[in-house]
Amino acid sequence: MADTRPGATSDTAAAYTTLGAHPALADYLHRIRPEEGMLLGGRMTAASDGGTFDVVDPASNAVFARCTDATPADAARAVDAASEALPAWSATPPRQRAELLRTLFDLMVGQAEELAVLISAENGKSVDDARAEVLYAAEFFRWFSEEAVRTEGGFGSSPAGGTRTIVTHRPIGVVAMITPWNFPAAMGTRKIAPALAAGCTVVLRPHPSRP
């Protein structure tokens, strides 16, 4: 069924496909609905002031999507949500964290074509280059799914003798992340994956022109 809401992203994307964009773009945007909110505390949440902004294809200047425009108050809410999630996530056994990261890898590879088309539209790079970025980005989830279970530490004598030195690793807390415009997927997963593997929670702020 067509989305009849005024200004809906799916309508914008459907119109954009008539300009020669990949036909998968409209369907994918209709499914993820970026204008309806940001992922905050596990739920899609609208901006506190209801704001959105246009996403423009740099090759044609065509508007093909709208995204939620978060405010400073929304950023604070995101940090609060990540802080609330931190105790449970940091206490999650490394094996479970590893399995979740591996699932993220599988999901990203399974949607590689849709993600590549989306990156191409908002970034301007070719679909082939965008597809390579998606697969490269997914590898960070696989790599750190394997690293999550390697909980290293140290034990030895102090330099002065008479005491023992123990080194352990623990989650540091909420990690704030900013990603650049040129590799929006790869630079996101490169930061998200190790933080989640270590037991930290994250707040990610993408580049405004490549959300």
N, C-alpha and C positions, 0 to 999 in steps of 0.2 A: 504494500500500500504506500502511495506517495505521501511524503511529509508535507502537510499544508500549512505549517506554521510560518508566519511572516519572517523572512530572513533566515530560515533554517539552513544550517550548513549543508544538509543533503541537497536542498534545492540549489544552492549556490554551486556546489560541486557538479550537480547534474547539468547545469547550464554551462559550466566550464568544459565538460567533456565535448560539447559541440565545437569547441575551439581546437580540438585535436588532442586533448589530454587522454591519458590512459583510461579506458572505461572502468577499470577496477577502482579508480579513485573515488567516484561517487558512492559506490557501495560501501567501501571501507569507512569513509567519513560518516556515512549514515549509521554505521554500527558503533563507532567509537564516540560520536557526538561531542566533539571538543568544546562546542559552545555551551554545553550544559553544565560544565563544572570542571574543577581540578580534583585530582585524587588526594583526599585529605582524611587521614584517619581511616583509610579503607573504604571511603565513600566518595562518590562524585558530588562535589559541593560547589554551588554557585559563588561568585565573588560577593563580598559583603555589600557592595553597591550595585550589583547586577551588571557590571560592566563587561564588555567583550571588545575584541579588536580584530581587524581583518588580517588574514594571512595572504600574502601576495606572491604570485609566481614572478621571480625576477626576470624571466625570459620574455614574458608577455605583459607584465603588469596587471594580469587578471587576478581578481580576488576569488579564491577557490575555497576558503574556509573562514570560520570565525572561531576564536578561542576565548575562553574565560580570561578576563584581565584582573589578576589578583592585586589587591591593595596591600599597603604595609600592615594593616590589621590582619589581613588574610595570611601574610607571612608569619606573623606572631601566632596565629591559630595553628599553622602548620607545625611550628616548633613545639607548641604545647602538645599537639597530637603525637608528634614523634617522641616527645618526652614521656608521655603516658604509655606509649607502646614499648619503650625501652626495657623496663624490668622483665617483661614476659619474653621479649625477643632475645635479650642477652642471656636469659636462663634456658633458652631452647638448646637442646643438645646439638653439638656441631654436626652430627650426622643428619639430623633433620634439616638444619640450615643448608647443608650440602645438597640434600635431595630437592629442596625448594629451588635452589639456584639452578640445578640441572633441569628442573621443570621449566624454568624461565628460558633456558637455552633452547629447549625443545620447542616451546611456544614461539620464540622469536624466529627460529629457522622455519617453522611451519608457516609463518606469515611473512616470510622474506620478500615475496613479490609485492604484496600490498605495502609493506613498509618502504621498499625501494621506490615504488611509484610515488608515495607520499614525500619522501626525502627529495626526490628529483623535482617534484612540483614546487616545494617550498625553498629549495636550495639552489636549483638551477643546474646541478650536475647531471650527467647522463644517467639513464636508468641502470646501465651496466655498472657505472661507478658507484651508484647508490646501493645496488645489490651487493657489491663487494663490501661496502661499508657495513651493511646489515649483518652479513655473515661474520665479518671481523668483529663487530660489536657483540654478537652472540657468543663468540669464543671467550669473552671475559667471564660470562656466566659459567661456562663449562670449566674454565681454568680454575676459577675460585671456588667452584663446587668441590673440586678435588683438593684445593688448599685448605678449605674450611676444617677438614678433619685432622690436619697436621698441626696440632696444638703443641708447639715447641716451648721449651723453657730451659732453665739452666740451674745447676747445683754444683757448688764447689767451696773451697776454703777461701776465706778473706785474705787479702794481702798480708795483714799483720798476724794471721794465724789465730787459732783459738776460737774462731766463730765460723759459721757456715753462711754462705751467700746463696739465696734462692731467688731466681728470676722467673716470674710468671707473667702471662699476658691476659689482659681483660679488656672488655669493650670500654672505649673512652667516653661514649655518650652519643648525642645527636650530632650528625655530620652535615654541615651545610655545603652545598655544591652548586657551582655555576658552570654551565657548558657553553662553548663557543658556537659560532654560526656555521663553521665550515665542516665540522664532523659531529653533527648533533646527536647521532645515535652512539657512535663509538666512544666519544668522550663522556657520554652519560654512563654507559655500562662500565667503562673503565674505572669510574669512581664509585658507582652504586655497588658493583659486585664485591669488591674487597671489604667495603664497609659492612654490608650485610653478612658476609662470611665471618667477619670478626665479631659479630653480635651487636653492631651499632645500628641505629635507625637513621634515616636520611631525610633531608629536605632538599629537593632539587629545583633550581631555578634555571630553566632553559633560556637561550638567547631569544629575545622577543620576536625576532623575525624568523626564527626557526623553532617554533614551539612543539 
